[in-house]
Amino acid sequence: MHYAKEKGPDSNYPPTLSGLFIHTVTHEKSEYAIYIEGLDDKPVTDINIQNCTFKNVQKENFVKDVKDLRIENTMMNGEKVNNGE
């Protein structure tokens, strides 16, 4: 999730992303397991990631301008991902 580029300099209507539930996803190869970037003045909120498995992930998770991120029972490269990591 990366919508920081979607808000132009003259935008009066910044996008809203809230209440997202990601469940039982398995991915065999990823650059990132979790990449979430909100806006400074309009963060991404209320994101739930549960029971997911990400294998062969190349880079560390990236989380910026996010509130209320919950991660449960999720694995990345064989390791448990802690909430907000």
Secondary structure, DSSP 8 states (H G I E B T S, - for coil): -B-GGGS-TT-SS----EEEEEES-EES-BS-S-EEE-BTTB-EEEEEEES-EE-SB-S--EEESEEEEEEES-EETTEE--TT-
